[in-house]
Amino acid sequence: MRLLNREEITDILIGCSILGTGGGGALKEGMDAVERELEAGRTFKLLDFSEVRDDCYYVNPYLCGTVVPDDQAVELSGQELPDAVTALEEYMKVEFHGLLSIEYGGGNTGVAMAAAARMGKFMVDADAAGRAVPELQFSTYYIREQPIAPFSVSTIYGDAVIVQRVADDARAEALSRFMAVGSNGLVGMADHPIRGDRLRTSVIPNALSHAEKVGRARRVACETGADPIQAILEAGNGRLLYHGTVTDDSHWEIKDGFTLGDIYLTDKADGGQVRVWYKNENMICWKDGKVVLTCPDLICVVNTADGMPVTNPNCLPGMELSVLAFPCHSLWKEPRALEILNPRFFGFDMDCKFLPESMG
């Protein structure tokens, strides 16, 4: 177990946001949640994956939302996730030993860490995706066929709902988003309650430490005058795809509660056109009409000058950005995983295109 200080937490969250493929919630939202708990004097305890106890239970708290007008946006109290965790503890008659991040992201990883600190629980050094994902079925739990239910949903109104059983993770996605629509666009959730002996093979171990390494590399490079992009790539075993300038062709829309869009850049190297398509998260990258990379590998967009992540849909015309690629975890290359997260799910008639095997 390791007690985290503010700098270490910041490195973790920036690393998670860089590797979050354009999604995973706003970094500011996660940092604000963390800062609230630090100011209250609470401690952040990172549990090494080797310290997971076989006979204890663990759970994933996170925020699930849909897009609402700015004047209807929910102001978080910090109690949304603890309420969801507590409701599930009471229903199951267990006490969760630790909490986990459901996906990489400055927002969702941050609020989970803040919830763990507020509740005096451990944050487990693991993640259930190793990237950010737009729907609940895109998780390593689903790959390993670990049930999402029972799960709990909490709202800003004090409601606490327990879903005892559900047809599948896709149905859980539909139910939770419907509740979010009726709750000013946001609910707290706690799902995939699981014993440690099954957790060991169902998530990506040491994921937060990996993100911390990436975030720290970026910070140190900026402090020392080194190239932050190169530092990020070396720390994360990644590859630079393109440096480019965002063009006016970039666009996005809200559809069924998701942010759909395209980022278009002019490649600095040869003037070619780079396109990144996203559904909340970056899923496919083309160069001059040719597919370069697809999910489940990671397509990440950062500011060229300082390596800070740029989440969707915030890539604006004129911005100087870099498109980075990182290999997904090996779990995502298993046959069942490739049936779950692939371009065809999003309506594109193409096979997955991965980075070369030598990259990861």
LINJO-V807755 format. One record per helix or strand of 2 or more residues. SS is the DSSP state (~ for helix, > for strand). FROM is the first residue (numbers start at 1). TO is the last residue. Records with the same first field share a line. If there is no record, write none. Layout:
SS: FROM-TO  FROM-TO
This chain:
>: 2-4  44-47  57-65  96-101  122-127  151-154  160-163  186-195  204-205  238-246  251-255  258-267  273-279  282-287  290-294  298-303  320-326
~: 6-18  27-39  49-51  70-72  80-92  108-119  140-143  169-181  196-199  207-224  228-236  330-333  335-340  343-346  357-359
